[in-house]
Amino acid sequence: MAARAGREVPTLTSDSVTHHSSAPADTTFLPGPVLLLGAPGVGKGTQAQLLMAEFGIPQISTGDILRENIARGTELGKAAKVLMDQGQLVPDQIVNDMVQKRLTGDDVHKGYILDGFPRTLAQATWLDTHLPIFRETPPLVAINIRVDETELLRRITGRRVCPVCKHIYNIYSHPPAKPGICDIDGSLLKHRSDDTEATFTERMKAYDSLTAPVIEHYRSSNRFREVDGEAPVEQVAQSIVAALKELRRHNPDFGLLIPDR
């Protein structure tokens, strides 16, 4: 997607990149580069956090990076907010640059989780072309999380996020013990400005026209699996891990990552 006419797109700087810390790794298996796919609200962020805890690899979330810039009021954040509030996608040029800078980090050589990228076929094509340049890792594998659109609407409009620990709640299906307060650290939960029914409708239109082709792009390859995202969170996580192990262990081209001892 190109930037609006007359709007200058800010240059991405190194301080725009969000780094998520990782947990102690599984000692027998690492998933390598993983792409989580799915419509808005399927739980990509939640599942990315669980994979981080399981394998000790970082999450690279373009959504988190953009929201951080919006909160800080950077030029990048101001430009992105206009588009996000309308349910539109940020221009590919900015997002590609963001991911490229992040993948030069020292914490990605044993694997990482891409959350919210690529969102367009152009981004996917760029990633397929540039990914081998960043790190000598096995090929990227893609997991699509499938959820009915009606359920997605409840997830989006009911979502509340802790600004400190990033824990995600839902007032319908997974509310905090005390309304509006994080169970973990007591912070006041936030309702994102783009988590509304009107914005969701626009985001789904953008998803159907721009992001759905990304799923088909990876579906046509031998590095794609799909899981039922309407199952309980833990069950979805188990399905994703099982799919990753199947992809890595049963396809000789993808290899198996074993952590250095």
Backbone bond lengths (Angstrom), bond angles and torsions (degrees), N, CA, C in turn:
res aa  C-N    CA-C-N  psi(-1)  N-CA   C-N-CA  omega(-1)  CA-C   N-CA-C  phi
1 M - - - 1.452 - - 1.510 108.79 -
2 A 1.319 117.44 132.96 1.443 121.40 179.79 1.517 109.97 -85.56
3 A 1.338 115.48 158.77 1.452 119.78 176.38 1.511 110.02 -71.52
4 R 1.321 117.00 158.79 1.448 121.11 178.32 1.519 110.30 -62.61
5 A 1.338 114.77 148.91 1.447 119.77 176.96 1.516 108.91 -61.63
6 G 1.331 114.95 135.99 1.452 119.35 177.52 1.512 114.27 84.99
7 R 1.323 117.81 -6.69 1.466 120.00 179.25 1.519 109.15 -104.70
8 E 1.294 115.87 123.32 1.457 120.41 177.09 1.506 109.52 -83.27
9 V 1.312 116.61 128.02 1.455 120.95 179.92 1.514 109.94 -83.03
10 P 1.328 119.06 123.52 1.464 122.09 -177.72 1.520 111.75 -64.20
11 T 1.311 115.58 151.02 1.455 121.26 176.25 1.523 109.27 -78.86
12 L 1.316 116.28 134.73 1.466 120.36 -179.83 1.518 109.37 -75.22
13 T 1.304 117.15 132.91 1.455 121.56 177.67 1.504 110.16 -110.28
14 S 1.325 116.92 165.49 1.460 121.09 -175.82 1.510 112.62 -62.89
15 D 1.365 117.92 -28.02 1.459 119.13 -178.25 1.513 112.74 -79.21
16 S 1.368 116.64 1.37 1.459 120.09 176.79 1.514 112.44 -86.35
17 V 1.338 117.13 -8.10 1.457 120.82 -172.72 1.518 110.81 -91.06
18 T 1.343 115.16 129.00 1.460 120.96 178.04 1.520 109.58 -92.85
19 H 1.322 118.46 132.44 1.462 123.51 177.01 1.514 108.34 -112.34
20 H 1.325 116.80 122.03 1.460 120.81 177.48 1.520 108.46 -94.89
21 S 1.295 118.16 131.61 1.455 121.99 178.39 1.511 109.86 -70.86
22 S 1.320 116.25 155.84 1.452 120.64 -177.91 1.520 110.61 -117.79
23 A 1.314 115.27 159.13 1.454 121.81 -177.16 1.524 110.36 -97.87
24 P 1.344 118.62 171.99 1.464 120.97 176.48 1.518 110.82 -55.95
25 A 1.311 116.66 136.60 1.455 121.04 -171.92 1.511 113.91 -84.67
26 D 1.332 114.93 152.18 1.457 121.78 167.50 1.526 106.98 -58.92
27 T 1.327 118.32 138.33 1.457 120.79 -174.07 1.522 114.24 -91.42
28 T 1.332 117.04 -0.13 1.460 118.64 -177.61 1.517 114.03 -119.09
29 F 1.317 117.74 -18.81 1.461 119.62 -175.57 1.516 110.99 -154.01
30 L 1.322 115.84 135.06 1.454 121.93 170.30 1.523 108.27 -126.22
31 P 1.326 117.90 141.13 1.468 119.62 -171.96 1.515 115.42 -81.38
32 G 1.343 118.85 -8.04 1.454 119.54 -176.22 1.521 110.34 71.20
33 P 1.340 118.44 -163.11 1.463 120.92 178.20 1.527 110.69 -66.47
34 V 1.334 116.15 126.60 1.460 121.97 -177.02 1.519 109.62 -126.22
35 L 1.316 116.19 132.37 1.458 122.11 174.72 1.520 108.74 -108.90
36 L 1.348 116.55 122.37 1.458 121.40 175.15 1.519 109.00 -98.05
37 L 1.335 116.19 122.61 1.465 122.71 -177.77 1.518 110.75 -112.74
38 G 1.333 115.92 161.53 1.459 120.65 176.82 1.514 110.78 147.58
39 A 1.333 115.76 161.72 1.458 121.76 -179.59 1.525 111.06 -67.70
40 P 1.328 118.35 166.18 1.460 120.94 176.85 1.527 111.74 -56.08
41 G 1.329 117.14 127.15 1.451 121.02 177.00 1.513 116.38 93.78
42 V 1.333 118.82 4.02 1.468 119.39 -178.70 1.527 112.57 -74.41
43 G 1.327 116.71 -15.13 1.465 119.38 179.40 1.512 114.20 106.68
44 K 1.319 117.64 23.55 1.459 120.35 -179.22 1.531 111.48 -60.31
45 G 1.334 116.16 -42.38 1.460 119.13 -179.67 1.516 112.47 -64.60
46 T 1.328 116.71 -43.31 1.458 121.04 178.51 1.516 111.29 -61.38
47 Q 1.323 116.44 -46.16 1.460 120.05 -179.28 1.523 111.83 -67.79
48 A 1.312 116.79 -33.35 1.466 119.38 176.54 1.526 110.43 -63.03
49 Q 1.342 116.73 -41.15 1.462 120.12 178.45 1.529 111.36 -62.80
50 L 1.322 116.80 -38.99 1.461 120.41 179.09 1.527 111.30 -67.58
51 L 1.324 116.92 -38.44 1.464 120.36 177.40 1.531 110.54 -66.19
52 M 1.319 116.44 -37.66 1.472 119.85 175.68 1.520 110.95 -58.59
53 A 1.330 115.68 -46.80 1.461 120.40 -178.77 1.523 111.57 -65.54
54 E 1.334 116.22 -35.69 1.465 121.14 -177.46 1.528 112.10 -72.99
55 F 1.340 117.00 -41.69 1.455 120.09 -170.01 1.528 115.09 -116.56
56 G 1.329 117.74 -8.06 1.456 119.31 178.39 1.508 114.32 69.79
57 I 1.327 117.84 29.54 1.462 121.60 176.61 1.528 108.85 -111.94
58 P 1.324 118.42 154.49 1.462 120.39 -173.71 1.521 113.54 -80.04
59 Q 1.333 114.47 153.85 1.453 122.35 171.53 1.521 108.06 -96.72
60 I 1.310 116.08 133.89 1.457 121.35 175.97 1.521 106.84 -114.16
61 S 1.322 116.05 101.13 1.453 122.11 -174.71 1.517 110.31 -111.87
62 T 1.327 116.83 109.74 1.452 120.18 177.92 1.526 110.67 -65.19
63 G 1.330 117.20 -31.06 1.458 120.36 177.40 1.515 111.69 -62.29
64 D 1.343 117.15 -44.69 1.461 121.04 178.76 1.528 110.85 -62.80
65 I 1.324 116.06 -41.26 1.461 120.31 -179.48 1.529 110.27 -62.50
66 L 1.317 116.04 -44.08 1.460 119.97 -179.96 1.521 111.56 -65.87
67 R 1.347 116.61 -43.57 1.465 119.59 -179.53 1.532 111.47 -64.17
68 E 1.328 116.19 -34.80 1.458 119.36 177.45 1.523 110.15 -63.56
69 N 1.319 116.55 -43.05 1.456 120.42 179.42 1.523 111.94 -66.57
70 I 1.331 116.56 -35.52 1.464 120.23 176.60 1.517 110.27 -64.77
71 A 1.333 117.01 -44.59 1.456 121.28 -179.65 1.524 111.52 -62.97
72 R 1.332 116.35 -35.62 1.463 120.94 -179.00 1.521 112.37 -82.74
73 G 1.344 116.54 -11.79 1.455 120.06 179.08 1.512 114.33 72.28
74 T 1.340 117.54 28.05 1.461 120.24 177.67 1.531 109.67 -70.48
75 E 1.323 115.74 166.07 1.469 119.40 178.78 1.529 110.75 -62.43
76 L 1.335 115.71 -39.06 1.457 119.81 176.14 1.523 110.31 -61.86
77 G 1.323 116.66 -43.52 1.460 120.91 -179.77 1.511 112.47 -63.47
78 K 1.334 117.34 -41.10 1.462 120.56 179.19 1.521 111.57 -63.09
79 A 1.334 116.14 -43.13 1.458 120.04 179.51 1.527 111.22 -66.47
80 A 1.338 115.93 -40.13 1.461 120.07 -178.65 1.523 111.84 -69.65
81 K 1.340 117.66 -36.24 1.464 120.97 -176.80 1.525 111.89 -61.88
82 V 1.321 116.98 -39.64 1.464 120.45 178.98 1.530 110.03 -57.65
83 L 1.322 116.32 -44.81 1.456 120.94 -178.78 1.527 111.66 -71.21
84 M 1.327 117.13 -44.14 1.464 120.78 -176.86 1.527 111.51 -66.06
85 D 1.330 117.26 -37.09 1.456 120.23 179.08 1.531 111.91 -65.53
86 Q 1.318 116.16 -23.20 1.462 121.55 177.74 1.529 111.79 -94.48
87 G 1.333 115.52 3.49 1.457 119.60 -178.89 1.510 113.17 76.26
88 Q 1.329 116.98 17.14 1.458 121.33 -178.29 1.523 110.71 -95.33
89 L 1.315 115.76 166.34 1.460 121.13 179.46 1.521 110.94 -95.40
90 V 1.313 115.24 149.67 1.460 121.23 176.24 1.532 108.48 -72.20
91 P 1.334 118.75 143.83 1.463 121.42 -177.98 1.529 113.38 -52.43
92 D 1.322 115.62 140.42 1.460 121.29 -177.97 1.524 112.41 -55.31
93 Q 1.318 117.21 -37.77 1.462 120.67 -176.30 1.523 111.76 -58.59
94 I 1.329 116.39 -42.78 1.456 120.60 179.67 1.526 110.58 -68.68
95 V 1.323 116.47 -46.22 1.462 120.42 -176.53 1.522 111.11 -65.39
96 N 1.331 117.57 -43.51 1.462 120.59 178.82 1.524 111.22 -59.58
97 D 1.327 115.81 -42.91 1.466 120.78 179.57 1.522 110.27 -63.71
98 M 1.337 115.96 -39.45 1.458 121.85 178.84 1.532 111.33 -60.73
99 V 1.327 116.29 -47.16 1.459 121.00 -179.10 1.523 111.10 -67.83
100 Q 1.308 116.57 -40.85 1.463 119.75 -179.98 1.524 111.05 -59.84
101 K 1.327 117.30 -43.87 1.457 120.53 179.14 1.533 110.90 -64.19
102 R 1.334 115.78 -40.70 1.475 119.27 -178.10 1.516 112.03 -66.18
103 L 1.342 117.55 -35.22 1.456 120.90 -175.88 1.527 113.14 -78.01
104 T 1.320 116.82 2.34 1.460 119.63 172.09 1.523 111.22 -90.28
105 G 1.338 117.42 -0.68 1.457 121.32 -179.59 1.519 112.82 -67.38
106 D 1.318 115.91 157.33 1.465 121.36 -177.58 1.528 113.08 -78.41
107 D 1.331 117.41 -9.17 1.460 119.99 -173.65 1.529 113.87 -97.83
108 V 1.333 118.29 10.09 1.470 119.58 -173.57 1.530 113.97 -110.35
109 H 1.345 118.26 0.29 1.462 119.07 -170.94 1.526 113.17 -71.27
110 K 1.342 118.45 -16.38 1.463 120.25 176.90 1.525 112.26 -104.49
111 G 1.313 116.19 5.67 1.454 119.83 178.94 1.512 112.11 130.78
112 Y 1.317 115.51 164.75 1.456 122.26 179.20 1.520 108.31 -166.51
113 I 1.328 115.49 168.42 1.459 121.21 -178.73 1.524 108.54 -118.69
114 L 1.301 116.76 121.91 1.460 121.10 174.78 1.523 108.30 -89.75
115 D 1.325 116.07 122.59 1.462 122.15 -178.34 1.529 108.24 -121.94
116 G 1.334 116.87 111.57 1.452 120.89 179.44 1.514 114.05 89.77
117 F 1.302 117.63 10.07 1.466 122.74 178.17 1.521 108.68 -149.62
118 P 1.353 117.74 134.75 1.463 128.42 -0.16 1.531 112.60 -81.91
119 R 1.341 116.31 145.82 1.453 121.65 179.50 1.531 112.00 -105.65
120 T 1.307 117.21 -8.98 1.461 120.76 177.98 1.523 108.79 -131.09
121 L 1.332 115.59 160.38 1.458 119.85 179.00 1.524 110.71 -63.70
122 A 1.326 116.35 -34.46 1.463 119.89 177.75 1.526 110.88 -64.16
123 Q 1.331 117.19 -40.29 1.461 120.54 176.69 1.522 110.69 -64.60
124 A 1.331 117.01 -40.98 1.463 120.61 179.87 1.527 110.78 -63.49
125 T 1.316 115.91 -41.75 1.466 120.09 178.49 1.517 110.82 -64.45
126 W 1.333 115.49 -41.98 1.466 119.86 177.28 1.523 110.41 -61.27
127 L 1.340 116.71 -43.67 1.457 120.97 -178.38 1.521 111.21 -63.64
128 D 1.333 117.00 -44.10 1.459 120.49 179.35 1.524 111.46 -59.99
129 T 1.324 115.84 -33.25 1.462 120.80 -177.92 1.526 112.30 -79.58
130 H 1.337 116.59 -39.69 1.454 120.86 -171.45 1.527 114.84 -95.90
131 L 1.319 118.35 -21.37 1.457 120.57 -173.32 1.528 113.18 -55.29
132 P 1.349 119.90 -44.44 1.478 118.21 -178.89 1.523 113.31 -61.69
133 I 1.332 117.33 -20.56 1.461 120.07 -178.16 1.520 111.01 -72.40
134 F 1.344 116.25 -31.66 1.456 120.64 -172.42 1.526 112.37 -73.12
135 R 1.324 116.66 -50.23 1.462 120.38 -175.21 1.521 109.84 -148.36
136 E 1.334 115.87 150.63 1.459 120.01 175.00 1.521 108.31 -85.56
137 T 1.320 116.30 83.79 1.458 122.53 -179.14 1.516 108.76 -126.34
138 P 1.333 117.96 165.02 1.462 120.02 174.29 1.527 110.58 -59.87
139 P 1.321 118.48 161.54 1.462 120.75 179.87 1.524 112.42 -58.16
140 L 1.298 115.60 152.07 1.453 122.24 176.03 1.528 109.88 -63.42
141 V 1.343 116.63 138.00 1.460 120.85 172.81 1.521 108.63 -117.43
142 A 1.335 117.20 149.04 1.459 122.57 -172.97 1.517 110.97 -119.70
143 I 1.340 115.27 133.20 1.461 122.25 176.82 1.529 108.01 -120.32
144 N 1.330 116.99 120.96 1.452 121.36 177.96 1.534 109.81 -97.54
145 I 1.348 115.93 127.03 1.467 121.75 178.27 1.529 107.55 -98.82
146 R 1.309 116.85 118.14 1.477 122.47 -172.49 1.530 110.50 -102.51
147 V 1.362 117.41 126.41 1.472 123.39 179.28 1.521 108.95 -142.69
148 D 1.346 117.35 140.87 1.460 122.67 177.91 1.533 110.48 -62.52
149 E 1.338 117.01 146.33 1.467 121.25 -174.58 1.535 112.67 -65.07
150 T 1.324 118.33 -34.59 1.468 120.31 178.41 1.521 111.04 -63.22
151 E 1.302 115.74 -42.34 1.458 120.51 177.40 1.525 110.82 -65.85
152 L 1.314 116.14 -35.94 1.464 120.02 179.06 1.521 111.83 -61.22
153 L 1.335 116.70 -39.11 1.465 120.38 -179.49 1.524 110.89 -62.19
154 R 1.334 117.50 -42.91 1.468 120.91 177.48 1.524 110.97 -63.52
155 R 1.293 116.09 -38.80 1.460 119.93 -179.93 1.529 111.62 -65.66
156 I 1.322 115.42 -41.13 1.460 119.86 -177.33 1.519 111.40 -69.85
157 T 1.325 117.08 -53.34 1.465 120.21 -174.81 1.528 111.99 -70.93
158 G 1.331 117.74 -23.28 1.462 120.52 -179.87 1.506 114.23 -94.87
159 R 1.320 117.71 0.00 1.463 120.92 -174.86 1.525 111.54 -73.23
160 R 1.338 115.10 136.54 1.451 123.15 173.00 1.530 107.24 -133.61
161 V 1.318 117.03 140.01 1.467 121.24 -173.66 1.525 110.43 -126.98
162 C 1.331 115.76 137.04 1.456 120.61 174.62 1.532 108.72 -79.01
163 P 1.333 118.28 123.03 1.469 120.08 -178.15 1.528 113.43 -71.58
164 V 1.342 116.73 -14.26 1.467 120.23 -177.35 1.530 111.34 -94.31
165 C 1.325 116.84 -60.76 1.469 120.11 -176.03 1.522 112.96 -93.39
166 K 1.348 117.79 -7.30 1.464 124.19 178.10 1.526 113.57 71.34
167 H 1.342 117.57 10.21 1.454 120.12 178.44 1.529 109.30 -65.70
168 I 1.344 115.75 139.77 1.461 121.30 -175.50 1.526 110.41 -108.17
169 Y 1.323 116.02 131.44 1.464 122.90 177.03 1.526 109.14 -117.66
170 N 1.353 115.18 169.38 1.461 120.65 171.21 1.524 107.76 -141.74
171 I 1.329 116.89 127.44 1.465 120.29 -174.87 1.517 112.18 -66.92
172 Y 1.333 118.44 -16.76 1.461 121.74 179.48 1.531 112.23 -94.02
173 S 1.313 117.12 -45.56 1.466 120.23 -171.61 1.529 114.35 -111.60
174 H 1.315 118.27 -22.75 1.468 120.97 -176.66 1.527 109.76 -147.93
175 P 1.347 116.98 64.54 1.468 119.84 -176.64 1.517 111.66 -75.90
176 P 1.343 117.15 155.55 1.471 119.70 173.75 1.526 109.28 -71.77
177 A 1.324 116.85 161.00 1.465 120.79 -179.55 1.528 111.03 -60.72
178 K 1.320 116.83 -38.37 1.456 122.52 176.91 1.520 107.95 -115.06
179 P 1.336 118.43 120.31 1.466 121.03 -175.50 1.528 112.91 -49.87
180 G 1.325 114.88 128.12 1.452 120.51 175.46 1.507 116.19 80.83
181 I 1.347 117.58 0.71 1.462 120.99 -176.47 1.531 110.63 -122.59
182 C 1.318 116.61 133.92 1.470 121.08 179.40 1.522 110.82 -67.63
183 D 1.326 117.18 130.84 1.462 122.13 178.76 1.528 111.83 -64.88
184 I 1.326 116.63 -27.96 1.459 121.00 -170.74 1.524 112.16 -83.68
185 D 1.334 117.23 -49.23 1.459 119.03 -174.73 1.531 114.31 -126.57
186 G 1.331 117.50 3.21 1.456 120.63 175.83 1.515 115.37 76.58
187 S 1.312 116.96 10.39 1.467 120.21 179.26 1.529 110.90 -72.92
188 L 1.326 115.57 155.85 1.454 121.29 176.27 1.521 109.21 -74.76
189 L 1.337 117.06 122.67 1.458 121.19 -177.87 1.520 110.95 -70.61
190 K 1.323 115.40 150.06 1.456 121.94 -178.23 1.527 110.85 -110.23
191 H 1.335 115.07 140.93 1.462 121.92 172.05 1.518 106.27 -105.69
192 R 1.322 116.51 110.02 1.457 120.43 -175.69 1.523 110.97 -59.90
193 S 1.323 115.84 143.44 1.457 120.58 -177.24 1.523 112.47 -64.89
194 D 1.331 117.06 -22.31 1.460 120.25 -179.77 1.527 112.89 -95.87
195 D 1.329 117.94 5.71 1.471 121.52 178.79 1.529 110.57 -93.57
196 T 1.328 117.09 59.44 1.457 123.25 178.51 1.521 109.45 -123.77
197 E 1.342 116.29 161.89 1.470 119.91 -178.75 1.526 111.09 -63.18
198 A 1.331 117.17 -40.96 1.464 119.99 -179.43 1.528 111.04 -62.98
199 T 1.321 115.95 -44.99 1.456 119.24 179.57 1.518 111.00 -67.97
200 F 1.347 116.70 -36.92 1.460 120.20 177.67 1.528 111.01 -59.41
201 T 1.334 116.61 -43.20 1.469 120.47 179.22 1.518 110.74 -58.88
202 E 1.327 116.23 -44.37 1.461 119.96 179.42 1.527 111.15 -67.53
203 R 1.326 115.99 -38.14 1.467 119.38 178.90 1.519 111.55 -65.27
204 M 1.337 117.00 -36.38 1.461 119.92 178.36 1.526 111.17 -68.38
205 K 1.335 116.74 -35.50 1.466 119.60 176.52 1.536 109.65 -63.28
206 A 1.338 114.98 -44.51 1.458 119.24 178.30 1.520 110.75 -64.70
207 Y 1.339 116.00 -39.85 1.470 120.38 179.22 1.530 111.19 -61.94
208 D 1.347 116.36 -47.24 1.465 120.30 -177.73 1.527 112.09 -62.19
209 S 1.327 116.47 -36.66 1.457 119.35 -175.86 1.529 113.37 -86.98
210 L 1.331 116.63 -31.24 1.457 119.02 -172.82 1.525 114.67 -112.63
211 T 1.336 117.51 -39.99 1.461 120.11 -172.08 1.524 113.00 -93.37
212 A 1.330 117.96 -33.58 1.467 119.70 178.04 1.530 112.02 -53.55
213 P 1.333 119.55 -39.67 1.467 119.20 176.72 1.527 113.98 -60.96
214 V 1.342 117.40 -25.88 1.466 120.52 177.36 1.527 109.78 -64.79
215 I 1.343 115.75 -41.23 1.459 120.05 178.73 1.527 110.13 -61.95
216 E 1.321 116.13 -43.62 1.468 119.32 179.44 1.525 111.16 -66.72
217 H 1.318 116.50 -32.39 1.465 121.48 177.21 1.527 110.74 -59.48
218 Y 1.338 116.26 -46.15 1.458 119.76 -179.95 1.529 112.07 -81.17
219 R 1.329 117.47 -29.23 1.461 120.40 178.90 1.526 111.05 -60.86
220 S 1.315 116.12 -33.43 1.460 120.27 -178.46 1.526 112.86 -75.55
221 S 1.329 117.15 -4.83 1.460 121.26 179.86 1.525 109.74 -100.85
222 N 1.334 116.28 175.63 1.466 121.01 178.22 1.527 111.00 -96.91
223 R 1.332 116.83 21.36 1.466 121.49 179.10 1.520 110.92 -124.29
224 F 1.329 116.37 39.87 1.463 122.86 -174.87 1.523 110.55 -134.13
225 R 1.362 115.64 138.36 1.451 121.35 170.93 1.528 108.28 -140.34
226 E 1.335 117.01 159.05 1.457 122.38 -179.59 1.518 108.98 -128.14
227 V 1.361 116.66 140.01 1.461 121.40 179.30 1.518 109.84 -128.73
228 D 1.338 116.03 157.31 1.462 122.66 178.79 1.520 109.66 -80.94
229 G 1.334 116.78 110.74 1.447 121.37 -177.19 1.519 114.78 -83.28
230 E 1.347 117.64 -2.52 1.466 120.40 179.81 1.525 112.21 -90.74
231 A 1.309 116.69 -4.93 1.467 120.99 174.98 1.525 108.83 -72.47
232 P 1.345 118.33 165.67 1.469 120.77 175.14 1.531 111.09 -53.65
233 V 1.317 115.53 150.98 1.466 121.39 -174.05 1.526 111.64 -53.22
234 E 1.323 116.56 -46.31 1.470 119.97 -178.05 1.528 111.50 -63.99
235 Q 1.331 116.37 -36.30 1.463 119.81 179.62 1.523 111.24 -69.70
236 V 1.332 116.22 -38.46 1.463 120.00 175.88 1.526 109.75 -61.11
237 A 1.335 115.63 -43.38 1.461 120.25 179.44 1.529 111.17 -60.68
238 Q 1.322 116.64 -42.92 1.465 120.39 178.72 1.530 111.06 -62.96
239 S 1.321 116.25 -39.07 1.467 120.47 179.47 1.525 110.94 -65.43
240 I 1.335 116.02 -38.98 1.459 119.92 179.36 1.520 110.85 -66.15
241 V 1.327 117.04 -45.18 1.463 120.55 179.81 1.527 110.35 -62.81
242 A 1.331 116.55 -41.55 1.466 120.05 178.71 1.520 110.53 -61.99
243 A 1.333 116.63 -40.97 1.462 120.43 179.45 1.522 111.10 -65.66
244 L 1.327 116.86 -40.48 1.460 120.60 179.32 1.531 111.23 -63.99
245 K 1.326 116.27 -42.87 1.467 119.42 179.98 1.526 111.03 -65.93
246 E 1.333 115.21 -37.00 1.462 118.27 177.90 1.526 110.56 -64.76
247 L 1.317 116.90 -44.79 1.462 120.62 -179.74 1.525 111.57 -62.45
248 R 1.319 117.31 -44.22 1.458 120.14 -176.10 1.527 113.14 -75.80
249 R 1.332 116.67 -38.55 1.462 119.07 -172.57 1.520 113.84 -86.55
250 H 1.326 116.25 -22.05 1.465 118.70 -176.01 1.514 112.89 -108.13
251 N 1.312 117.56 3.86 1.462 120.62 175.28 1.515 107.97 -123.69
252 P 1.329 118.14 106.89 1.465 121.36 -174.81 1.520 113.42 -61.33
253 D 1.328 117.48 -23.03 1.459 119.79 -179.26 1.524 111.99 -72.54
254 F 1.336 117.16 -20.75 1.461 120.69 -174.92 1.519 112.80 -94.88
255 G 1.302 117.84 -20.15 1.455 120.99 175.98 1.518 113.50 68.51
256 L 1.315 115.26 179.60 1.460 123.06 179.18 1.512 108.69 -134.51
257 L 1.303 116.37 123.88 1.466 120.28 -178.71 1.523 110.54 -88.35
258 I 1.308 116.37 124.19 1.459 121.59 174.44 1.525 107.09 -114.57
259 P 1.339 118.97 126.93 1.466 120.88 -178.62 1.531 112.04 -59.85
260 D 1.322 115.12 148.52 1.465 119.80 174.48 1.528 109.75 -62.91
261 R 1.285 116.72 139.14 1.475 120.65 -179.74 1.528 109.46 -98.91
